[in-house]
Amino acid sequence: MTDIIPVETITSKIYAVRSIKVMLDSDLAELYEVETSQLKRAVRRKIDRFPSDFMFELTKEEFEGLRCQTGTSKKGRGGARYMPMAFTEQGVAMLSSVLNSKRAIQVNIQIMRIFTKIRQIILGNVELKHELDELKQQTEEKFQVVFEALDQLLAPEKNSDRKIGF
């Protein structure tokens, strides 16, 4: 099975907002080959399918922060009238039922696979970090003995009150 969109194109459109991986309405509309306004209209008509953990609107500060990160500028005269919608993995999955086109379904399948791979990579990194922390702890315990021995060797000798000689 061939991907209809390069993986790199999709992964470049996944952002972290509020510590959640999301995709923006304009990026999704581009992938689905529909107008952003059409996507937003479809979502607003079926808004009950998009609770806040599936989709939320960015605040002005979040939007400005993303624009600074990605280096994008406002499009057209004065930019967007409304703040972008951010869709979580579950929100993107729900979009295929709202947009009801063959392309939307194919793109969503591909996006879901990418989100799954990202989650697996993150879990792998968590396990690796845990193993590194354990190794660090064991190493610190073993070297603590060495450091204590070195401290004793390097510590100045205490002068005794006993005089040598006459």
Buried (B, 14 or more C-beta within 10 A) or exposed (E): EEBEBEEEEBEEBBBEBEEEBBBBBBBBBBBBEBEBEEBBEBBEEEEEBBEEEBBBBBEEEBBEBBEEEEEEEEEEEEEEEEBBBBBBBBBBBBBBEBBEEEBBBBBBBBBBEBBEEBEEEEEEEEEEEEEEEEEEEEEEEEEEEEEEEEEEEEEEEEEEEEEEEE
